């Protein structure tokens, strides 16, 4: 997803959860708190990669579901 967003010239912050504990905790906060992860957790998956838009306004797991034009305006 990182390469895809870069190629589309979309501004984003990339966080690697294995880089440090803060990044892992941030991801786990979303994973444990947001209903978008319910099906993923029930099926035993982690939920990565994912794109969190505007602090959880939307969480996308499939890049084909992104509204690229809307993201470019942000």
N, C-alpha and C positions, 0 to 999 in steps of 0.2 A: 504494500500500500504506500509505503514511503516513496518509492520510485514513481508510482502512478501519480500521486499528488504533486510531486516535483515536476513531472512531465506536463501536468495540466496547469502549472504555475499557480497553484493554490497555496496560500500562506498557511503554515501549520507548525505546531511544536511536536517534535518526535520525542517520545519517552520510551526508553528501553527498560523494562521492569527488572532486568538482571543487572543493571548498572549500579543501582543503590537501593537502600531500603525505602527511601522516600518515594521513589517512583513505584515500587511494588505496593506500598501502602496506598498510594493514590489510586492505582488500578483496583486494588481490593475493595476500597471504599465504593467505587462505582459498581463493581461486580456484586457486592453484598447488598447494595442499597437500591439499585435501579431495576425495575421490572423487566427491562429489555433482556436481562441476563437469565431470567427464570427458565426458559426452555433449554438454554445452553447448560445451565447447572444441572437440570434434571436429566439431561442426556450424558452427563459426566464429562463435558468438554470444559475448556478453560475460558474461552471467549476472546481469544486473540487470533489474529489481529482484530482490532476494532478502532473505529474513529469516533471520538467523543466530540460533539459539536456544541460550542457555547456552554461549557460546564455541565453537560448532561441534558441539554435541550433535546438532543437527539443522539442516539448511539447507533452506528452503522457497522454491520459485520460483513457486508457484501458490497464491494465498490460499485457494482452495477446499479445499486440502489441510490447512489449519490446524485444529488442535483448539482452538477458541476457548475452550471451558470450561476446559481445562487451562492455557492461557496466562493466564487471569484469576486463577488460583490462585497463580501465581508472583509 
